[in-house]
Amino acid sequence: MWQTLLNNVQRPDVLPGLLLALVLTTAVLFVTVVLLAFQTRRLHRRLHTLTRGTDGQNLEETLRACMDRVDAADRRMELMEQAIGVLQAQVPLCLQRAGLVRYDAFEDIGGEQSFSLALLNGQGDGLVLSGVHSRNDVRVYAKEIRHGRSSHGLSDEEKRALQACYQ
């Protein structure tokens, strides 16, 4: 069998075709080696990117450390979501609106020293404080507000302070 192959190779009409086949095979192998070298280089760069900042740790240790950080971030996020839930429940009860009206309670006293201050939470509950300034004293009145209404009569200035909360 080898003898027949050698006899066929030595024939002058077979030699150019055989040479061409060898050149083409070599070219294909060269291109394959070059492509494999580029892919290997790209994979090496990706591996280096994945393991940057590590002191020769293997990829499994690097991924485990990354997952530990992700788990810690998840735990912190759950705690923050719980805290936000508590705050959202408290927000309607916090003071959110304020209205202030300054005025002269008496014609002979200027400078708008008297005031009415309305303070309400998100549900419209709160109070109206009024300070009436005269020459001899200052009187302070407080009136409770429930759902935007007072159980006591309101002066015009107190009504304006209450309306200012909603503007």
KEKOLMI-599786 format. One record per residue: residue number from 1; residue in three letters; y, x negated, z of N, C-alpha, C in turn. Coordinates in nm, 2 decimals. Example, Ala and Ser with C-alpha at 12.3 -4.5 7.8 and 13.67 -1.06 7.14 Angstrom:
% KEKOLMI-599786
+-----+------+--------+--------+--------+--------+--------+--------+--------+--------+--------+
| pos | code |   n_c2 |   n_c1 |   n_c3 |  ca_c2 |  ca_c1 |  ca_c3 |   c_c2 |   c_c1 |   c_c3 |
+-----+------+--------+--------+--------+--------+--------+--------+--------+--------+--------+
|   1 |  ALA |  -0.57 |  -1.32 |   0.78 |  -0.45 |  -1.23 |   0.78 |  -0.33 |  -1.32 |   0.78 |
|   2 |  SER |  -0.22 |  -1.28 |   0.71 |  -0.11 |  -1.37 |   0.71 |   0.00 |  -1.29 |   0.79 |
+-----+------+--------+--------+--------+--------+--------+--------+--------+--------+--------+
% end
This chain:
% KEKOLMI-599786
+-----+------+--------+--------+--------+--------+--------+--------+--------+--------+--------+
| pos | code |   n_c2 |   n_c1 |   n_c3 |  ca_c2 |  ca_c1 |  ca_c3 |   c_c2 |   c_c1 |   c_c3 |
+-----+------+--------+--------+--------+--------+--------+--------+--------+--------+--------+
|   1 |  MET |  -0.12 |  -0.08 |   0.00 |   0.00 |   0.00 |   0.00 |   0.13 |  -0.09 |   0.00 |
|   2 |  TRP |   0.13 |  -0.19 |   0.09 |   0.25 |  -0.28 |   0.09 |   0.26 |  -0.36 |  -0.04 |
|   3 |  GLN |   0.15 |  -0.39 |  -0.09 |   0.14 |  -0.46 |  -0.22 |   0.20 |  -0.38 |  -0.33 |
|   4 |  THR |   0.17 |  -0.25 |  -0.34 |   0.23 |  -0.16 |  -0.44 |   0.38 |  -0.15 |  -0.43 |
|   5 |  LEU |   0.42 |  -0.14 |  -0.30 |   0.57 |  -0.13 |  -0.28 |   0.64 |  -0.26 |  -0.32 |
|   6 |  LEU |   0.58 |  -0.37 |  -0.29 |   0.64 |  -0.50 |  -0.33 |   0.64 |  -0.51 |  -0.48 |
|   7 |  ASN |   0.54 |  -0.47 |  -0.55 |   0.54 |  -0.48 |  -0.69 |   0.64 |  -0.39 |  -0.76 |
|   8 |  ASN |   0.67 |  -0.27 |  -0.70 |   0.77 |  -0.18 |  -0.75 |   0.91 |  -0.23 |  -0.73 |
|   9 |  VAL |   0.93 |  -0.30 |  -0.61 |   1.06 |  -0.36 |  -0.58 |   1.10 |  -0.47 |  -0.68 |
|  10 |  GLN |   1.00 |  -0.54 |  -0.72 |   1.03 |  -0.66 |  -0.80 |   1.05 |  -0.62 |  -0.95 |
|  11 |  ARG |   1.03 |  -0.50 |  -0.98 |   1.06 |  -0.46 |  -1.12 |   1.21 |  -0.45 |  -1.14 |
|  12 |  PRO |   1.26 |  -0.50 |  -1.25 |   1.40 |  -0.51 |  -1.28 |   1.47 |  -0.37 |  -1.29 |
|  13 |  ASP |   1.40 |  -0.27 |  -1.33 |   1.47 |  -0.14 |  -1.35 |   1.48 |  -0.07 |  -1.21 |
|  14 |  VAL |   1.41 |  -0.11 |  -1.11 |   1.41 |  -0.04 |  -0.98 |   1.51 |  -0.11 |  -0.89 |
|  15 |  LEU |   1.54 |  -0.23 |  -0.91 |   1.63 |  -0.31 |  -0.82 |   1.77 |  -0.26 |  -0.81 |
|  16 |  PRO |   1.84 |  -0.22 |  -0.91 |   1.98 |  -0.17 |  -0.89 |   1.98 |  -0.03 |  -0.81 |
|  17 |  GLY |   1.88 |   0.05 |  -0.84 |   1.88 |   0.18 |  -0.77 |   1.85 |   0.16 |  -0.62 |
|  18 |  LEU |   1.76 |   0.06 |  -0.59 |   1.72 |   0.03 |  -0.45 |   1.84 |  -0.03 |  -0.38 |
|  19 |  LEU |   1.92 |  -0.12 |  -0.45 |   2.04 |  -0.18 |  -0.40 |   2.14 |  -0.07 |  -0.37 |
|  20 |  LEU |   2.16 |   0.02 |  -0.46 |   2.26 |   0.13 |  -0.44 |   2.22 |   0.22 |  -0.32 |
|  21 |  ALA |   2.09 |   0.25 |  -0.31 |   2.04 |   0.32 |  -0.19 |   2.07 |   0.25 |  -0.06 |
|  22 |  LEU |   2.05 |   0.12 |  -0.06 |   2.07 |   0.04 |   0.06 |   2.22 |   0.04 |   0.10 |
|  23 |  VAL |   2.31 |   0.02 |   0.00 |   2.45 |   0.02 |   0.02 |   2.50 |   0.16 |   0.08 |
|  24 |  LEU |   2.45 |   0.27 |   0.01 |   2.49 |   0.40 |   0.06 |   2.44 |   0.42 |   0.20 |
|  25 |  THR |   2.32 |   0.38 |   0.23 |   2.26 |   0.40 |   0.37 |   2.34 |   0.32 |   0.47 |
|  26 |  THR |   2.38 |   0.20 |   0.43 |   2.46 |   0.11 |   0.52 |   2.60 |   0.18 |   0.54 |
|  27 |  ALA |   2.66 |   0.23 |   0.44 |   2.79 |   0.29 |   0.45 |   2.78 |   0.42 |   0.54 |
|  28 |  VAL |   2.68 |   0.50 |   0.52 |   2.66 |   0.62 |   0.61 |   2.64 |   0.57 |   0.75 |
|  29 |  LEU |   2.56 |   0.47 |   0.78 |   2.54 |   0.42 |   0.91 |   2.67 |   0.36 |   0.97 |
|  30 |  PHE |   2.75 |   0.30 |   0.89 |   2.88 |   0.24 |   0.94 |   2.97 |   0.35 |   0.98 |
|  31 |  VAL |   2.98 |   0.46 |   0.90 |   3.07 |   0.57 |   0.93 |   3.02 |   0.64 |   1.06 |
|  32 |  THR |   2.89 |   0.65 |   1.07 |   2.83 |   0.72 |   1.19 |   2.87 |   0.63 |   1.32 |
|  33 |  VAL |   2.85 |   0.50 |   1.31 |   2.88 |   0.42 |   1.42 |   3.03 |   0.43 |   1.46 |
|  34 |  VAL |   3.12 |   0.43 |   1.36 |   3.26 |   0.44 |   1.38 |   3.30 |   0.58 |   1.45 |
|  35 |  LEU |   3.24 |   0.68 |   1.40 |   3.26 |   0.82 |   1.46 |   3.21 |   0.82 |   1.61 |
|  36 |  LEU |   3.09 |   0.76 |   1.63 |   3.04 |   0.76 |   1.77 |   3.13 |   0.67 |   1.86 |
|  37 |  ALA |   3.18 |   0.57 |   1.81 |   3.27 |   0.48 |   1.89 |   3.40 |   0.56 |   1.93 |
|  38 |  PHE |   3.46 |   0.64 |   1.83 |   3.57 |   0.72 |   1.87 |   3.54 |   0.83 |   1.97 |
|  39 |  GLN |   3.42 |   0.89 |   1.95 |   3.38 |   1.00 |   2.05 |   3.36 |   0.93 |   2.19 |
|  40 |  THR |   3.30 |   0.82 |   2.19 |   3.27 |   0.75 |   2.32 |   3.40 |   0.71 |   2.39 |
|  41 |  ARG |   3.50 |   0.66 |   2.31 |   3.63 |   0.63 |   2.36 |   3.70 |   0.75 |   2.42 |
|  42 |  ARG |   3.69 |   0.86 |   2.34 |   3.76 |   0.99 |   2.39 |   3.69 |   1.04 |   2.52 |
|  43 |  LEU |   3.56 |   1.03 |   2.53 |   3.49 |   1.07 |   2.65 |   3.52 |   0.98 |   2.76 |
|  44 |  HIS |   3.54 |   0.86 |   2.74 |   3.57 |   0.76 |   2.84 |   3.71 |   0.79 |   2.90 |
|  45 |  ARG |   3.81 |   0.83 |   2.81 |   3.94 |   0.86 |   2.85 |   3.94 |   0.99 |   2.94 |
|  46 |  ARG |   3.86 |   1.09 |   2.89 |   3.85 |   1.22 |   2.97 |   3.79 |   1.19 |   3.10 |
|  47 |  LEU |   3.69 |   1.11 |   3.11 |   3.62 |   1.08 |   3.24 |   3.72 |   1.00 |   3.33 |
|  48 |  HIS |   3.80 |   0.91 |   3.27 |   3.90 |   0.84 |   3.35 |   4.01 |   0.94 |   3.41 |
|  49 |  THR |   4.04 |   1.04 |   3.32 |   4.14 |   1.14 |   3.37 |   4.08 |   1.22 |   3.48 |
|  50 |  LEU |   3.95 |   1.26 |   3.47 |   3.89 |   1.34 |   3.58 |   3.88 |   1.26 |   3.71 |
|  51 |  THR |   3.86 |   1.13 |   3.70 |   3.84 |   1.05 |   3.82 |   3.96 |   0.97 |   3.86 |
|  52 |  ARG |   4.07 |   1.00 |   3.81 |   4.19 |   0.92 |   3.85 |   4.22 |   0.94 |   4.00 |
|  53 |  GLY |   4.27 |   0.84 |   4.06 |   4.30 |   0.85 |   4.20 |   4.19 |   0.83 |   4.29 |
|  54 |  THR |   4.07 |   0.80 |   4.24 |   3.95 |   0.78 |   4.32 |   3.92 |   0.63 |   4.32 |
|  55 |  ASP |   3.85 |   0.59 |   4.42 |   3.82 |   0.45 |   4.43 |   3.67 |   0.43 |   4.39 |
|  56 |  GLY |   3.65 |   0.45 |   4.26 |   3.51 |   0.43 |   4.21 |   3.42 |   0.54 |   4.25 |
|  57 |  GLN |   3.47 |   0.65 |   4.30 |   3.38 |   0.76 |   4.34 |   3.31 |   0.82 |   4.22 |
|  58 |  ASN |   3.20 |   0.88 |   4.24 |   3.13 |   0.94 |   4.12 |   3.20 |   1.07 |   4.09 |
|  59 |  LEU |   3.17 |   1.13 |   3.98 |   3.23 |   1.26 |   3.94 |   3.19 |   1.37 |   4.04 |
|  60 |  GLU |   3.07 |   1.37 |   4.09 |   3.03 |   1.48 |   4.18 |   3.12 |   1.48 |   4.31 |
|  61 |  GLU |   3.14 |   1.36 |   4.36 |   3.23 |   1.35 |   4.48 |   3.37 |   1.39 |   4.45 |
|  62 |  THR |   3.42 |   1.35 |   4.33 |   3.56 |   1.39 |   4.29 |   3.57 |   1.54 |   4.28 |
|  63 |  LEU |   3.47 |   1.61 |   4.22 |   3.47 |   1.75 |   4.20 |   3.45 |   1.82 |   4.34 |
|  64 |  ARG |   3.37 |   1.77 |   4.43 |   3.36 |   1.82 |   4.56 |   3.49 |   1.82 |   4.64 |
|  65 |  ALA |   3.56 |   1.71 |   4.63 |   3.69 |   1.70 |   4.70 |   3.79 |   1.80 |   4.64 |
|  66 |  CYS |   3.79 |   1.81 |   4.51 |   3.88 |   1.91 |   4.44 |   3.84 |   2.05 |   4.49 |
|  67 |  MET |   3.72 |   2.09 |   4.49 |   3.68 |   2.22 |   4.54 |   3.71 |   2.24 |   4.68 |
|  68 |  ASP |   3.70 |   2.14 |   4.77 |   3.75 |   2.15 |   4.91 |   3.89 |   2.19 |   4.92 |
|  69 |  ARG |   3.98 |   2.12 |   4.83 |   4.12 |   2.15 |   4.83 |   4.14 |   2.29 |   4.78 |
|  70 |  VAL |   4.07 |   2.34 |   4.68 |   4.08 |   2.48 |   4.63 |   4.04 |   2.58 |   4.74 |
|  71 |  ASP |   3.93 |   2.55 |   4.81 |   3.89 |   2.64 |   4.92 |   4.00 |   2.64 |   5.03 |
|  72 |  ALA |   4.06 |   2.53 |   5.06 |   4.16 |   2.53 |   5.17 |   4.29 |   2.61 |   5.12 |
|  73 |  ALA |   4.32 |   2.59 |   4.99 |   4.43 |   2.67 |   4.94 |   4.40 |   2.82 |   4.94 |
|  74 |  ASP |   4.28 |   2.86 |   4.91 |   4.24 |   3.00 |   4.92 |   4.25 |   3.05 |   5.06 |
|  75 |  ARG |   4.21 |   2.97 |   5.16 |   4.22 |   3.02 |   5.30 |   4.37 |   3.03 |   5.34 |
|  76 |  ARG |   4.45 |   2.94 |   5.30 |   4.60 |   2.95 |   5.33 |   4.66 |   3.07 |   5.26 |
|  77 |  MET |   4.61 |   3.10 |   5.13 |   4.67 |   3.22 |   5.06 |   4.62 |   3.35 |   5.13 |
|  78 |  GLU |   4.50 |   3.35 |   5.18 |   4.46 |   3.47 |   5.25 |   4.54 |   3.49 |   5.38 |
|  79 |  LEU |   4.57 |   3.39 |   5.45 |   4.65 |   3.40 |   5.57 |   4.79 |   3.44 |   5.53 |
|  80 |  MET |   4.85 |   3.39 |   5.43 |   4.98 |   3.43 |   5.38 |   4.98 |   3.58 |   5.34 |
|  81 |  GLU |   4.87 |   3.62 |   5.27 |   4.87 |   3.77 |   5.23 |   4.86 |   3.86 |   5.36 |
|  82 |  GLN |   4.79 |   3.81 |   5.46 |   4.78 |   3.89 |   5.58 |   4.92 |   3.90 |   5.65 |
|  83 |  ALA |   4.99 |   3.78 |   5.65 |   5.12 |   3.78 |   5.71 |   5.22 |   3.87 |   5.63 |
|  84 |  ILE |   5.21 |   3.86 |   5.50 |   5.30 |   3.95 |   5.42 |   5.27 |   4.10 |   5.44 |
|  85 |  GLY |   5.14 |   4.13 |   5.46 |   5.11 |   4.27 |   5.50 |   5.17 |   4.31 |   5.63 |
|  86 |  VAL |   5.17 |   4.23 |   5.73 |   5.23 |   4.26 |   5.85 |   5.38 |   4.28 |   5.83 |
|  87 |  LEU |   5.44 |   4.19 |   5.76 |   5.59 |   4.20 |   5.74 |   5.62 |   4.32 |   5.66 |
|  88 |  GLN |   5.54 |   4.36 |   5.56 |   5.57 |   4.48 |   5.48 |   5.56 |   4.60 |   5.57 |
|  89 |  ALA |   5.47 |   4.60 |   5.66 |   5.46 |   4.72 |   5.75 |   5.58 |   4.72 |   5.85 |
|  90 |  GLN |   5.64 |   4.61 |   5.88 |   5.76 |   4.61 |   5.97 |   5.89 |   4.63 |   5.90 |
|  91 |  VAL |   5.90 |   4.60 |   5.77 |   6.03 |   4.61 |   5.70 |   6.09 |   4.75 |   5.71 |
|  92 |  PRO |   6.02 |   4.86 |   5.70 |   6.09 |   4.99 |   5.71 |   6.16 |   5.01 |   5.85 |
|  93 |  LEU |   6.11 |   4.94 |   5.95 |   6.16 |   4.96 |   6.08 |   6.27 |   4.87 |   6.12 |
|  94 |  CYS |   6.30 |   4.77 |   6.03 |   6.41 |   4.68 |   6.05 |   6.54 |   4.73 |   6.00 |
|  95 |  LEU |   6.65 |   4.69 |   6.07 |   6.78 |   4.73 |   6.02 |   6.80 |   4.68 |   5.88 |
|  96 |  GLN |   6.84 |   4.77 |   5.79 |   6.85 |   4.73 |   5.65 |   6.99 |   4.77 |   5.60 |
|  97 |  ARG |   7.05 |   4.87 |   5.66 |   7.18 |   4.92 |   5.61 |   7.29 |   4.91 |   5.72 |
|  98 |  ALA |   7.41 |   4.88 |   5.68 |   7.52 |   4.88 |   5.77 |   7.64 |   4.93 |   5.70 |
|  99 |  GLY |   7.72 |   5.01 |   5.77 |   7.84 |   5.06 |   5.72 |   7.95 |   5.05 |   5.83 |
| 100 |  LEU |   8.06 |   5.00 |   5.79 |   8.17 |   4.97 |   5.89 |   8.30 |   5.04 |   5.83 |
| 101 |  VAL |   8.36 |   5.11 |   5.92 |   8.49 |   5.17 |   5.89 |   8.59 |   5.13 |   6.00 |
| 102 |  ARG |   8.70 |   5.07 |   5.96 |   8.81 |   5.04 |   6.06 |   8.92 |   5.13 |   6.04 |
| 103 |  TYR |   8.99 |   5.17 |   6.15 |   9.09 |   5.27 |   6.14 |   9.18 |   5.26 |   6.26 |
| 104 |  ASP |   9.30 |   5.33 |   6.25 |   9.39 |   5.35 |   6.36 |   9.36 |   5.48 |   6.43 |
| 105 |  ALA |   9.31 |   5.48 |   6.55 |   9.28 |   5.60 |   6.62 |   9.40 |   5.68 |   6.66 |
| 106 |  PHE |   9.51 |   5.61 |   6.69 |   9.63 |   5.67 |   6.73 |   9.75 |   5.62 |   6.64 |
| 107 |  GLU |   9.84 |   5.71 |   6.62 |   9.95 |   5.68 |   6.53 |  10.04 |   5.57 |   6.59 |
| 108 |  ASP |  10.05 |   5.55 |   6.72 |  10.14 |   5.45 |   6.77 |  10.07 |   5.31 |   6.79 |
| 109 |  ILE |   9.95 |   5.30 |   6.75 |   9.87 |   5.17 |   6.76 |   9.83 |   5.13 |   6.62 |
| 110 |  GLY |   9.87 |   5.02 |   6.57 |   9.83 |   4.98 |   6.43 |   9.73 |   4.87 |   6.44 |
| 111 |  GLY |   9.70 |   4.81 |   6.32 |   9.61 |   4.70 |   6.31 |   9.46 |   4.73 |   6.30 |
| 112 |  GLU |   9.44 |   4.87 |   6.28 |   9.30 |   4.91 |   6.26 |   9.20 |   4.85 |   6.36 |
| 113 |  GLN |   9.24 |   4.86 |   6.49 |   9.15 |   4.81 |   6.60 |   9.03 |   4.89 |   6.63 |
| 114 |  SER |   9.04 |   5.02 |   6.60 |   8.92 |   5.11 |   6.62 |   8.83 |   5.10 |   6.51 |
| 115 |  PHE |   8.70 |   5.13 |   6.53 |   8.60 |   5.11 |   6.43 |   8.48 |   5.21 |   6.45 |
| 116 |  SER |   8.41 |   5.23 |   6.35 |   8.28 |   5.31 |   6.35 |   8.18 |   5.22 |   6.27 |
| 117 |  LEU |   8.07 |   5.19 |   6.33 |   7.97 |   5.10 |   6.27 |   7.84 |   5.18 |   6.27 |
| 118 |  ALA |   7.78 |   5.20 |   6.15 |   7.65 |   5.27 |   6.14 |   7.55 |   5.16 |   6.10 |
| 119 |  LEU |   7.44 |   5.16 |   6.18 |   7.33 |   5.06 |   6.15 |   7.20 |   5.15 |   6.14 |
| 120 |  LEU |   7.13 |   5.13 |   6.02 |   7.01 |   5.21 |   5.99 |   6.90 |   5.12 |   5.95 |
| 121 |  ASN |   6.77 |   5.17 |   5.97 |   6.66 |   5.10 |   5.92 |   6.62 |   5.17 |   5.78 |
| 122 |  GLY |   6.51 |   5.13 |   5.73 |   6.47 |   5.18 |   5.60 |   6.43 |   5.33 |   5.60 |
| 123 |  GLN |   6.41 |   5.38 |   5.72 |   6.37 |   5.52 |   5.73 |   6.49 |   5.61 |   5.76 |
| 124 |  GLY |   6.61 |   5.55 |   5.77 |   6.73 |   5.63 |   5.80 |   6.75 |   5.65 |   5.94 |
| 125 |  ASP |   6.68 |   5.58 |   6.03 |   6.69 |   5.59 |   6.17 |   6.78 |   5.47 |   6.22 |
| 126 |  GLY |   6.86 |   5.50 |   6.32 |   6.95 |   5.40 |   6.38 |   7.05 |   5.46 |   6.47 |
| 127 |  LEU |   7.18 |   5.41 |   6.46 |   7.28 |   5.46 |   6.54 |   7.42 |   5.44 |   6.48 |
| 128 |  VAL |   7.51 |   5.51 |   6.53 |   7.65 |   5.49 |   6.50 |   7.73 |   5.45 |   6.62 |
| 129 |  LEU |   7.79 |   5.33 |   6.62 |   7.87 |   5.29 |   6.73 |   8.02 |   5.31 |   6.69 |
| 130 |  SER |   8.10 |   5.36 |   6.78 |   8.24 |   5.38 |   6.76 |   8.31 |   5.32 |   6.88 |
| 131 |  GLY |   8.41 |   5.24 |   6.84 |   8.50 |   5.18 |   6.94 |   8.64 |   5.24 |   6.92 |
| 132 |  VAL |   8.70 |   5.31 |   7.01 |   8.83 |   5.37 |   7.00 |   8.93 |   5.29 |   7.09 |
| 133 |  HIS |   9.02 |   5.22 |   7.02 |   9.12 |   5.14 |   7.09 |   9.25 |   5.22 |   7.11 |
| 134 |  SER |   9.29 |   5.21 |   7.24 |   9.42 |   5.27 |   7.27 |   9.51 |   5.16 |   7.34 |
| 135 |  ARG |   9.63 |   5.20 |   7.39 |   9.71 |   5.10 |   7.45 |   9.65 |   5.05 |   7.59 |
| 136 |  ASN |   9.58 |   5.14 |   7.65 |   9.53 |   5.11 |   7.79 |   9.39 |   5.07 |   7.80 |
| 137 |  ASP |   9.31 |   5.11 |   7.70 |   9.17 |   5.08 |   7.71 |   9.10 |   5.09 |   7.58 |
| 138 |  VAL |   8.97 |   5.06 |   7.58 |   8.88 |   5.08 |   7.46 |   8.76 |   5.15 |   7.51 |
| 139 |  ARG |   8.73 |   5.26 |   7.44 |   8.61 |   5.34 |   7.47 |   8.51 |   5.32 |   7.35 |
| 140 |  VAL |   8.38 |   5.30 |   7.39 |   8.27 |   5.28 |   7.30 |   8.18 |   5.40 |   7.31 |
| 141 |  TYR |   8.14 |   5.46 |   7.19 |   8.05 |   5.57 |   7.19 |   7.93 |   5.53 |   7.10 |
| 142 |  ALA |   7.81 |   5.58 |   7.13 |   7.69 |   5.55 |   7.05 |   7.63 |   5.69 |   7.03 |
| 143 |  LYS |   7.59 |   5.71 |   6.90 |   7.52 |   5.83 |   6.86 |   7.40 |   5.79 |   6.78 |
| 144 |  GLU |   7.29 |   5.85 |   6.82 |   7.16 |   5.83 |   6.76 |   7.15 |   5.90 |   6.62 |
| 145 |  ILE |   7.09 |   5.83 |   6.53 |   7.07 |   5.88 |   6.39 |   6.92 |   5.89 |   6.37 |
| 146 |  ARG |   6.87 |   6.00 |   6.32 |   6.73 |   6.02 |   6.29 |   6.73 |   6.08 |   6.14 |
| 147 |  HIS |   6.66 |   6.00 |   6.06 |   6.65 |   6.04 |   5.92 |   6.78 |   6.07 |   5.85 |
| 148 |  GLY |   6.88 |   5.99 |   5.89 |   7.02 |   6.01 |   5.83 |   7.10 |   6.11 |   5.89 |
| 149 |  ARG |   7.06 |   6.18 |   6.00 |   7.14 |   6.28 |   6.06 |   7.15 |   6.26 |   6.21 |
| 150 |  SER |   7.26 |   6.30 |   6.26 |   7.29 |   6.28 |   6.41 |   7.27 |   6.41 |   6.48 |
| 151 |  SER |   7.22 |   6.40 |   6.60 |   7.21 |   6.52 |   6.69 |   7.34 |   6.56 |   6.75 |
| 152 |  HIS |   7.44 |   6.47 |   6.74 |   7.57 |   6.50 |   6.79 |   7.67 |   6.51 |   6.68 |
| 153 |  GLY |   7.78 |   6.57 |   6.70 |   7.88 |   6.58 |   6.59 |   7.94 |   6.45 |   6.56 |
| 154 |  LEU |   7.97 |   6.42 |   6.44 |   8.02 |   6.29 |   6.40 |   8.17 |   6.31 |   6.35 |
| 155 |  SER |   8.25 |   6.22 |   6.39 |   8.39 |   6.22 |   6.34 |   8.39 |   6.18 |   6.19 |
| 156 |  ASP |   8.51 |   6.20 |   6.13 |   8.52 |   6.17 |   5.99 |   8.49 |   6.02 |   5.97 |
| 157 |  GLU |   8.54 |   5.94 |   6.05 |   8.52 |   5.79 |   6.04 |   8.37 |   5.76 |   6.05 |
| 158 |  GLU |   8.31 |   5.82 |   6.15 |   8.16 |   5.80 |   6.17 |   8.08 |   5.85 |   6.05 |
| 159 |  LYS |   8.12 |   5.96 |   5.99 |   8.06 |   6.01 |   5.87 |   8.08 |   5.91 |   5.75 |
| 160 |  ARG |   8.20 |   5.85 |   5.74 |   8.23 |   5.76 |   5.63 |   8.14 |   5.63 |   5.65 |
| 161 |  ALA |   8.13 |   5.59 |   5.78 |   8.05 |   5.47 |   5.81 |   7.90 |   5.49 |   5.77 |
| 162 |  LEU |   7.85 |   5.62 |   5.80 |   7.72 |   5.65 |   5.77 |   7.70 |   5.66 |   5.62 |
| 163 |  GLN |   7.80 |   5.71 |   5.55 |   7.79 |   5.72 |   5.40 |   7.79 |   5.58 |   5.34 |
| 164 |  ALA |   7.87 |   5.49 |   5.40 |   7.88 |   5.35 |   5.35 |   7.74 |   5.28 |   5.36 |
| 165 |  CYS |   7.65 |   5.32 |   5.44 |   7.52 |   5.26 |   5.45 |   7.44 |   5.29 |   5.32 |
| 166 |  TYR |   7.47 |   5.40 |   5.25 |   7.39 |   5.44 |   5.13 |   7.46 |   5.40 |   5.00 |
| 167 |  GLN |   7.57 |   5.33 |   5.01 |   7.64 |   5.29 |   4.89 |   7.61 |   5.14 |   4.85 |
+-----+------+--------+--------+--------+--------+--------+--------+--------+--------+--------+
% end
